[in-house]
Amino acid sequence: AGTHSKIEKSIVKLVHKYLSMSVFAAIAVLAVLILVHELGHFIAARSQGIHVNRFSLGFGPILWKYQGTETEYAVRA
């Protein structure tokens, strides 16, 4: 019974690790898709001569920002 318990614990650890990585990968893929989508809006606006004051990824407080010549670029929490 002791060996069986060790095997079960190993399997549980592997499954937990796999699921954690899968969740992280899904979040990363979703973040990239959102970035590309929003970048499309930005490029479409600029190509039509529409001034873009701010381009941010995320919501909430600013984690990083850069003031370009016309646009402020920011990453938010």
Salt bridges, closest charged atoms under 4 A:
GLU8 OE2 - HIS4 NE2 2.86
GLU70 OE1 - ARG46 NH2 3.57
GLU70 OE1 - HIS51 ND1 3.94
GLU72 OE2 - ARG54 NE 2.89
GLU72 OE1 - LYS65 NZ 3.82
